[in-house]
Amino acid sequence: MIVITAASGQLGRLVLQELLKSVPANELIAAVRNPEKVSDFASLGVQVRQIDYTQPQTLDMAFAGADKVLLISSSEIGSRFPQHTNVINACKKAGVKLLAYTSLLHADSSPLPLAAEHQQTEAILKESGVPYVILRNGWYTENYTAGIPVALEYSAVMGCAGEGKIASAARADYAAAAATILLANDQAGKVYELAGDVGYTLSEFAAELSQQSGKQITYQQMPEDKYIYLLKSSGLPEPIAVMLAESETGAAKGGLFDASQTLSRLIGRPSTPLSESIQAVLEL
């Protein structure tokens, strides 16, 4: 039995879709806060169990009989560590044979403030005695392609990453990696640094968007505090706005770049090119 936590989220759904290609549906468990959000998977025969990272009793029930668990990191920045600790403890009680955790690229040395909770989680995971594998995911290309409509409206990509290289990959690439690891043997103790094959600056992102859209798009570098204000003004909650801006400042220091191509080797194909991700959005 394989449990996918946060299975109704963007990454979790993609992981389930990947696993369904080779695993019988009744051997998969979608663990979610709201079961209605995975009714489509339930109709295929996937087991659905209700969980809440903050309620240990729900975790005990969700992981009963599980062989492997994918812990997709909580989206509640600032509360992640205690939530992850609850999951790890529940996996230990259940005798889980492998716990895969989605961490952050180069979490142990990252300049991104976002890394702190991942560092804490990795440390307690290693001390727990639960067999584990760590998937240190880089940035999702969707973090930037989601802003394409605004960039086209204002003829500018705005940010505070400077000329930092960003080796992002599509969310589907990271999902394929997670599925590959969950289906493989002898993964305990491994740490994977996962990122896109080719890095780009936000200036290069703007240039690619210009070429494909036929509209001149420039990159506008901003101070971090002004970028936070801009993100909040666009409707993002303050913690998310701060996280994104701080991460871009970290990108300027190399925090979102990796040239190992571990991701593409793991999934057996190149990571999704930036040009393809941009094209997909423009065709919507």
C-alpha positions as a Markdown table, in Angstrom:
| # | Residue | x | y | z |
|---|---|---|---|---|
| 1 | Met | 0.0 | 0.0 | 0.0 |
| 2 | Ile | 1.2 | 3.5 | -0.9 |
| 3 | Val | -0.2 | 6.6 | 0.8 |
| 4 | Ile | 0.0 | 10.0 | -0.9 |
| 5 | Thr | -0.6 | 12.8 | 1.5 |
| 6 | Ala | -2.0 | 16.2 | 0.3 |
| 7 | Ala | -3.4 | 14.1 | -2.5 |
| 8 | Ser | -5.9 | 16.7 | -3.6 |
| 9 | Gly | -3.1 | 19.3 | -4.2 |
| 10 | Gln | -1.5 | 20.1 | -7.5 |
| 11 | Leu | 1.5 | 17.8 | -6.9 |
| 12 | Gly | -0.3 | 15.1 | -5.1 |
| 13 | Arg | -2.8 | 14.6 | -7.9 |
| 14 | Leu | -0.1 | 14.3 | -10.4 |
| 15 | Val | 1.8 | 11.7 | -8.3 |
| 16 | Leu | -1.4 | 9.6 | -8.1 |
| 17 | Gln | -1.9 | 9.9 | -11.9 |
| 18 | Glu | 1.7 | 8.6 | -12.4 |
| 19 | Leu | 1.3 | 5.7 | -10.0 |
| 20 | Leu | -2.0 | 4.6 | -11.5 |
| 21 | Lys | -0.1 | 3.9 | -14.7 |
| 22 | Ser | 1.5 | 0.9 | -13.0 |
| 23 | Val | -0.1 | 0.3 | -9.6 |
| 24 | Pro | -3.7 | -1.1 | -9.1 |
| 25 | Ala | -5.9 | 1.6 | -7.8 |
| 26 | Asn | -6.9 | -0.4 | -4.7 |
| 27 | Glu | -3.2 | -0.4 | -3.6 |
| 28 | Leu | -3.1 | 3.4 | -3.5 |
| 29 | Ile | -4.4 | 5.6 | -0.7 |
| 30 | Ala | -5.2 | 9.3 | -1.2 |
| 31 | Ala | -4.9 | 11.0 | 2.2 |
| 32 | Val | -6.7 | 14.4 | 2.2 |
| 33 | Arg | -8.4 | 16.8 | 4.5 |
| 34 | Asn | -11.5 | 17.0 | 2.2 |
| 35 | Pro | -12.3 | 13.6 | 0.6 |
| 36 | Glu | -14.7 | 15.2 | -1.9 |
| 37 | Lys | -11.8 | 16.8 | -3.6 |
| 38 | Val | -10.5 | 13.4 | -4.7 |
| 39 | Ser | -13.8 | 11.8 | -5.6 |
| 40 | Asp | -12.5 | 11.3 | -9.2 |
| 41 | Phe | -9.7 | 9.1 | -7.8 |
| 42 | Ala | -12.2 | 7.3 | -5.5 |
| 43 | Ser | -14.3 | 6.4 | -8.6 |
| 44 | Leu | -11.3 | 4.7 | -10.0 |
| 45 | Gly | -10.9 | 2.5 | -7.0 |
| 46 | Val | -8.3 | 4.5 | -5.0 |
| 47 | Gln | -8.8 | 4.3 | -1.3 |
| 48 | Val | -9.5 | 7.7 | 0.3 |
| 49 | Arg | -8.7 | 8.4 | 4.0 |
| 50 | Gln | -9.3 | 11.7 | 5.7 |
| 51 | Ile | -6.2 | 13.3 | 7.5 |
| 52 | Asp | -5.1 | 16.5 | 9.1 |
| 53 | Tyr | -1.4 | 17.0 | 9.8 |
| 54 | Thr | -2.4 | 18.7 | 13.0 |
| 55 | Gln | -4.5 | 15.8 | 14.3 |
| 56 | Pro | -2.3 | 12.7 | 15.0 |
| 57 | Gln | -5.3 | 10.4 | 15.5 |
| 58 | Thr | -6.3 | 10.9 | 11.8 |
| 59 | Leu | -2.7 | 10.1 | 10.8 |
| 60 | Asp | -2.7 | 6.8 | 12.7 |
| 61 | Met | -5.8 | 5.8 | 10.8 |
| 62 | Ala | -4.5 | 7.0 | 7.4 |
| 63 | Phe | -1.3 | 5.1 | 7.6 |
| 64 | Ala | -2.6 | 1.8 | 9.0 |
| 65 | Gly | -1.3 | -1.0 | 6.7 |
| 66 | Ala | 0.8 | 1.4 | 4.7 |
| 67 | Asp | 4.1 | 0.2 | 3.2 |
| 68 | Lys | 5.2 | 3.5 | 1.8 |
| 69 | Val | 4.2 | 7.1 | 2.4 |
| 70 | Leu | 4.8 | 10.2 | 0.4 |
| 71 | Leu | 4.8 | 13.2 | 2.8 |
| 72 | Ile | 4.2 | 16.3 | 0.6 |
| 73 | Ser | 5.3 | 19.2 | 2.7 |
| 74 | Ser | 2.6 | 21.3 | 4.3 |
| 75 | Ser | 1.7 | 24.6 | 2.6 |
| 76 | Glu | 1.3 | 26.3 | 6.0 |
| 77 | Ile | 4.6 | 28.1 | 6.2 |
| 78 | Gly | 5.6 | 28.6 | 9.8 |
| 79 | Ser | 3.6 | 25.6 | 11.0 |
| 80 | Arg | 5.3 | 23.0 | 8.9 |
| 81 | Phe | 7.7 | 21.5 | 11.3 |
| 82 | Pro | 5.2 | 20.4 | 14.0 |
| 83 | Gln | 2.9 | 19.1 | 11.3 |
| 84 | His | 5.6 | 17.1 | 9.6 |
| 85 | Thr | 6.7 | 15.8 | 13.0 |
| 86 | Asn | 3.2 | 14.4 | 13.6 |
| 87 | Val | 3.4 | 12.6 | 10.2 |
| 88 | Ile | 6.8 | 11.1 | 10.9 |
| 89 | Asn | 5.7 | 9.9 | 14.4 |
| 90 | Ala | 2.6 | 8.3 | 12.9 |
| 91 | Cys | 4.7 | 6.6 | 10.2 |
| 92 | Lys | 6.9 | 5.2 | 12.9 |
| 93 | Lys | 3.9 | 3.8 | 14.8 |
| 94 | Ala | 2.5 | 2.2 | 11.7 |
| 95 | Gly | 5.8 | 0.5 | 10.8 |
| 96 | Val | 6.0 | 2.2 | 7.4 |
| 97 | Lys | 8.9 | 0.7 | 5.3 |
| 98 | Leu | 9.7 | 3.9 | 3.4 |
| 99 | Leu | 8.8 | 7.6 | 4.0 |
| 100 | Ala | 9.5 | 9.9 | 1.1 |
| 101 | Tyr | 9.6 | 13.6 | 2.0 |
| 102 | Thr | 9.4 | 16.6 | -0.5 |
| 103 | Ser | 12.1 | 19.0 | 0.8 |
| 104 | Leu | 13.8 | 22.0 | -0.9 |
| 105 | Leu | 16.7 | 22.0 | -3.3 |
| 106 | His | 20.0 | 22.0 | -1.4 |
| 107 | Ala | 18.0 | 22.4 | 1.8 |
| 108 | Asp | 21.1 | 21.9 | 4.0 |
| 109 | Ser | 22.9 | 24.9 | 2.5 |
| 110 | Ser | 20.2 | 27.0 | 0.8 |
| 111 | Pro | 20.2 | 30.8 | 1.3 |
| 112 | Leu | 16.4 | 30.7 | 1.1 |
| 113 | Pro | 14.7 | 31.3 | 4.5 |
| 114 | Leu | 12.1 | 28.8 | 3.3 |
| 115 | Ala | 14.8 | 26.1 | 3.9 |
| 116 | Ala | 14.7 | 26.3 | 7.7 |
| 117 | Glu | 11.6 | 24.2 | 8.3 |
| 118 | His | 12.8 | 21.7 | 5.7 |
| 119 | Gln | 16.2 | 21.5 | 7.6 |
| 120 | Gln | 14.3 | 20.8 | 10.8 |
| 121 | Thr | 12.1 | 18.2 | 9.2 |
| 122 | Glu | 15.1 | 16.4 | 7.6 |
| 123 | Ala | 16.9 | 16.3 | 10.9 |
| 124 | Ile | 14.0 | 14.8 | 12.9 |
| 125 | Leu | 13.4 | 12.4 | 10.0 |
| 126 | Lys | 16.9 | 11.1 | 10.2 |
| 127 | Glu | 16.6 | 10.7 | 14.0 |
| 128 | Ser | 13.3 | 8.9 | 13.8 |
| 129 | Gly | 14.4 | 5.5 | 12.8 |
| 130 | Val | 11.8 | 5.5 | 10.0 |
| 131 | Pro | 13.4 | 4.4 | 6.6 |
| 132 | Tyr | 13.4 | 7.6 | 4.6 |
| 133 | Val | 14.2 | 9.1 | 1.2 |
| 134 | Ile | 14.4 | 12.9 | 0.7 |
| 135 | Leu | 13.3 | 14.5 | -2.5 |
| 136 | Arg | 14.8 | 18.0 | -2.5 |
| 137 | Asn | 12.6 | 19.7 | -5.1 |
| 138 | Gly | 13.7 | 22.8 | -6.9 |
| 139 | Trp | 11.3 | 25.5 | -8.1 |
| 140 | Tyr | 8.2 | 24.7 | -10.1 |
| 141 | Thr | 8.2 | 26.4 | -13.5 |
| 142 | Glu | 4.5 | 27.1 | -12.8 |
| 143 | Asn | 5.6 | 29.6 | -10.1 |
| 144 | Tyr | 6.5 | 31.8 | -13.0 |
| 145 | Thr | 4.2 | 30.8 | -15.8 |
| 146 | Ala | 1.2 | 31.5 | -13.6 |
| 147 | Gly | 2.2 | 35.1 | -13.8 |
| 148 | Ile | 2.2 | 35.2 | -17.6 |
| 149 | Pro | -1.3 | 36.9 | -18.0 |
| 150 | Val | -0.1 | 39.8 | -15.7 |
| 151 | Ala | 3.2 | 40.0 | -17.6 |
| 152 | Leu | 1.4 | 40.3 | -20.9 |
| 153 | Glu | -0.9 | 43.0 | -19.5 |
| 154 | Tyr | 1.9 | 45.1 | -18.2 |
| 155 | Ser | 4.6 | 44.1 | -20.7 |
| 156 | Ala | 6.9 | 43.2 | -17.9 |
| 157 | Val | 8.1 | 40.3 | -15.7 |
| 158 | Met | 8.7 | 41.7 | -12.3 |
| 159 | Gly | 10.8 | 40.2 | -9.5 |
| 160 | Cys | 13.9 | 40.5 | -7.3 |
| 161 | Ala | 16.0 | 37.6 | -8.5 |
| 162 | Gly | 18.5 | 39.7 | -10.3 |
| 163 | Glu | 20.6 | 37.6 | -12.7 |
| 164 | Gly | 20.3 | 34.5 | -10.5 |
| 165 | Lys | 19.8 | 31.3 | -12.5 |
| 166 | Ile | 16.7 | 29.3 | -11.8 |
| 167 | Ala | 16.7 | 25.6 | -12.7 |
| 168 | Ser | 13.0 | 25.0 | -12.5 |
| 169 | Ala | 11.0 | 22.1 | -13.8 |
| 170 | Ala | 7.4 | 21.4 | -14.4 |
| 171 | Arg | 5.4 | 20.1 | -11.5 |
| 172 | Ala | 4.7 | 17.0 | -13.5 |
| 173 | Asp | 8.4 | 16.3 | -13.7 |
| 174 | Tyr | 8.7 | 16.3 | -9.9 |
| 175 | Ala | 5.6 | 14.1 | -9.7 |
| 176 | Ala | 7.2 | 11.6 | -12.1 |
| 177 | Ala | 10.3 | 11.6 | -9.9 |
| 178 | Ala | 8.3 | 10.9 | -6.7 |
| 179 | Ala | 6.4 | 8.1 | -8.4 |
| 180 | Thr | 9.6 | 6.5 | -9.7 |
| 181 | Ile | 11.2 | 6.6 | -6.2 |
| 182 | Leu | 8.1 | 5.1 | -4.6 |
| 183 | Leu | 8.1 | 2.2 | -7.0 |
| 184 | Ala | 11.8 | 1.6 | -6.8 |
| 185 | Asn | 13.7 | -0.7 | -4.3 |
| 186 | Asp | 16.6 | 0.2 | -2.0 |
| 187 | Gln | 15.7 | 3.9 | -1.6 |
| 188 | Ala | 16.2 | 4.2 | 2.1 |
| 189 | Gly | 18.8 | 6.8 | 3.1 |
| 190 | Lys | 19.0 | 8.5 | -0.3 |
| 191 | Val | 18.8 | 12.2 | -0.9 |
| 192 | Tyr | 18.0 | 13.6 | -4.3 |
| 193 | Glu | 18.7 | 17.1 | -5.5 |
| 194 | Leu | 16.0 | 17.6 | -8.1 |
| 195 | Ala | 15.9 | 20.5 | -10.6 |
| 196 | Gly | 15.4 | 21.3 | -14.3 |
| 197 | Asp | 18.1 | 20.5 | -16.8 |
| 198 | Val | 18.6 | 24.1 | -17.9 |
| 199 | Gly | 18.7 | 27.2 | -15.7 |
| 200 | Tyr | 17.4 | 30.6 | -16.8 |
| 201 | Thr | 17.3 | 34.1 | -15.5 |
| 202 | Leu | 14.1 | 36.1 | -15.3 |
| 203 | Ser | 15.5 | 38.3 | -18.1 |
| 204 | Glu | 15.7 | 35.2 | -20.2 |
| 205 | Phe | 12.2 | 34.1 | -19.1 |
| 206 | Ala | 10.9 | 37.5 | -20.3 |
| 207 | Ala | 12.8 | 37.1 | -23.6 |
| 208 | Glu | 11.3 | 33.7 | -24.2 |
| 209 | Leu | 7.8 | 35.1 | -23.4 |
| 210 | Ser | 8.4 | 38.0 | -25.8 |
| 211 | Gln | 9.4 | 35.6 | -28.6 |
| 212 | Gln | 6.4 | 33.3 | -28.2 |
| 213 | Ser | 3.8 | 36.0 | -27.5 |
| 214 | Gly | 5.0 | 38.5 | -30.2 |
| 215 | Lys | 4.9 | 41.2 | -27.5 |
| 216 | Gln | 7.9 | 43.0 | -26.1 |
| 217 | Ile | 8.2 | 41.9 | -22.5 |
| 218 | Thr | 11.0 | 43.2 | -20.3 |
| 219 | Tyr | 12.3 | 42.1 | -16.9 |
| 220 | Gln | 11.9 | 44.7 | -14.2 |
| 221 | Gln | 14.2 | 44.2 | -11.1 |
| 222 | Met | 12.7 | 45.5 | -7.9 |
| 223 | Pro | 13.9 | 45.8 | -4.3 |
| 224 | Glu | 12.6 | 42.9 | -2.2 |
| 225 | Asp | 10.3 | 45.0 | 0.0 |
| 226 | Lys | 8.6 | 46.6 | -3.1 |
| 227 | Tyr | 8.2 | 43.2 | -4.7 |
| 228 | Ile | 6.4 | 42.0 | -1.5 |
| 229 | Tyr | 4.1 | 45.0 | -1.7 |
| 230 | Leu | 3.4 | 44.3 | -5.3 |
| 231 | Leu | 2.5 | 40.6 | -4.6 |
| 232 | Lys | 0.3 | 41.6 | -1.7 |
| 233 | Ser | -1.4 | 44.2 | -3.9 |
| 234 | Ser | -2.2 | 41.5 | -6.4 |
| 235 | Gly | -4.1 | 39.5 | -3.8 |
| 236 | Leu | -1.5 | 37.1 | -2.4 |
| 237 | Pro | -1.6 | 36.5 | 1.4 |
| 238 | Glu | 1.4 | 38.2 | 3.1 |
| 239 | Pro | 3.2 | 34.9 | 4.1 |
| 240 | Ile | 3.1 | 33.7 | 0.5 |
| 241 | Ala | 4.2 | 37.1 | -0.8 |
| 242 | Val | 7.1 | 37.2 | 1.6 |
| 243 | Met | 8.1 | 33.6 | 0.8 |
| 244 | Leu | 8.1 | 34.2 | -2.9 |
| 245 | Ala | 10.1 | 37.5 | -2.6 |
| 246 | Glu | 12.6 | 36.0 | -0.2 |
| 247 | Ser | 13.1 | 33.0 | -2.4 |
| 248 | Glu | 13.9 | 35.2 | -5.4 |
| 249 | Thr | 16.5 | 37.0 | -3.3 |
| 250 | Gly | 17.8 | 33.6 | -2.6 |
| 251 | Ala | 17.8 | 32.8 | -6.3 |
| 252 | Ala | 20.1 | 35.8 | -6.8 |
| 253 | Lys | 22.5 | 34.0 | -4.5 |
| 254 | Gly | 22.3 | 30.7 | -6.5 |
| 255 | Gly | 19.7 | 29.1 | -4.2 |
| 256 | Leu | 17.4 | 27.8 | -7.0 |
| 257 | Phe | 20.1 | 26.5 | -9.3 |
| 258 | Asp | 21.5 | 23.0 | -9.7 |
| 259 | Ala | 23.3 | 21.5 | -12.7 |
| 260 | Ser | 23.4 | 17.8 | -11.7 |
| 261 | Gln | 20.5 | 16.8 | -14.0 |
| 262 | Thr | 19.5 | 14.2 | -11.3 |
| 263 | Leu | 15.8 | 14.8 | -12.1 |
| 264 | Ser | 16.0 | 13.9 | -15.7 |
| 265 | Arg | 18.1 | 10.8 | -15.1 |
| 266 | Leu | 15.6 | 9.7 | -12.5 |
| 267 | Ile | 12.6 | 10.1 | -14.7 |
| 268 | Gly | 14.3 | 8.8 | -17.9 |
| 269 | Arg | 13.7 | 11.9 | -20.0 |
| 270 | Pro | 14.7 | 15.5 | -20.2 |
| 271 | Ser | 12.9 | 17.9 | -17.8 |
| 272 | Thr | 10.2 | 20.0 | -19.4 |
| 273 | Pro | 11.8 | 22.9 | -21.2 |
| 274 | Leu | 10.9 | 26.4 | -20.2 |
| 275 | Ser | 9.7 | 27.1 | -23.8 |
| 276 | Glu | 7.3 | 24.3 | -23.6 |
| 277 | Ser | 5.8 | 25.4 | -20.3 |
| 278 | Ile | 5.3 | 29.0 | -21.6 |
| 279 | Gln | 3.7 | 27.7 | -24.8 |
| 280 | Ala | 1.3 | 25.6 | -22.8 |
| 281 | Val | 0.0 | 28.7 | -21.0 |
| 282 | Leu | -0.2 | 30.8 | -24.1 |
| 283 | Glu | -2.3 | 28.2 | -25.8 |
| 284 | Leu | -4.9 | 28.1 | -23.0 |
